[in-house]
Amino acid sequence: MRLYLLVFFLGAFFISTAQDTVKVNTNITPDEQAQQHYNDGIIALNKGEGQVAADLFSKSIALKPDFDKAYYNRCVAFTMVRNYPSAMSDINKVLSNGPNNIDARFAKAMVFFGQGQKDSTNRWLDNTLGIGKHAEAYYYKGIMSYQAGDYNEAIKDYSGAIEIKPDYAYAYNDRASSKRAINDLTGAIADYEKALSLNPSFVFIYNNLGSVYRVSKNYDKAIEYYTKAMNAKPEYLLALNNRGAAKLESGKLEDAKKDFEDVLKKDPKNSSAFNNLASVALKQKDYKKAKDMANKAIELNANNGGAYFNRGIARQMLHEEEGSCADWKKASDLGVTAAKTFMNSDCN
């Protein structure tokens, strides 16, 4: 789970929880004008136009200062555009009028979530669930548990969301990722497939399925699903890079090389693809090329631990022992555990 997906989910939730529009008459009174601005704000919110929505809700509130629904949805809009102080002010007003408003409690949790305030996010998610069932609150509890590395707890949280909302595709996808993290590959595959059946437009799930099959060394299935991801979204370079990795691991070196080169044609600054080309060169015993490819990967991303690891191997084969040990030390510092084995056996 990447930050990109979290931001996307946040927007998706707020769109889905915007409250119903209010019908108005053609003879517009100030009160009805406020309702019309509110209706237009809901339409903008559902389009993802956060600032437009916030401005419309502000017009509604100016005409009707006690319009709680407008304050609630303006909080949603402000959160969408990361105006957290204004969002917090609005949701606190809603909660002062109705402290047991479950959606308002969740909205406050999301204001903290957007700011990366983990303790406050968890506290308000618990406050939400303390007064009733709320699928999104369970879902975000799952995200918090996953980020904390508590994958079993995340599975419980996502299951809570699914129990309330059986068609919750995101929850199935993220529960699958949690199962994958504890090596329950069969359970992960089942959940990814369920998520995909609920929403076939979620192209990233094809990539996720490919990665599970790759971990289980079923390379043909991995390549199949990575290909499905790219067929659905040709610019999906992560899937293309991953397909190359599956081909590399299965020994299809030239096919792998072509995939990595295709990534670089579309993204010449892709550090991962350069490092993968270094891996291909190592397999082909072209150590000079491996070193050159790893150099390029490191130039583009100085924290690419795998590239230091590969360059260390290439340097060792080129009899650059001092440089190889320095590279493995750097790789180890960046979290590449295999580098320690090389250091222990080949470095003083």
Secondary structure, 3 states (H helix, E strand, C coil): CCHHHHHHHHHHHHHHHCCCCCCCCCCCCHHHHHHHHHHHHHHHHHCCCHHHHHHHHHHHHHHCCCCHHHHHHHHHHHHHCCCHHHHHHHHHHHHHHCCCCHHHHHHHHHHHHHCCCHHHHHHHHHHHHCCCCCHHHHHHHHHHHHHCCCHHHHHHHHHHHHHHCCCCHHHHHHHHHHHHHCCCHHHHHHHHHHHHHHCCCCHHHHHHHHHHHHHCCCHHHHHHHHHHHHHHCCCCHHHHHHHHHHHHHCCCHHHHHHHHHHHHHHCCCCHHHHHHHHHHHHHCCCHHHHHHHHHHHHHHCCCCHHHHHHHHHHHHHCCCHHHHHHHHHHHHHCCCCHHHHHHHHHCC
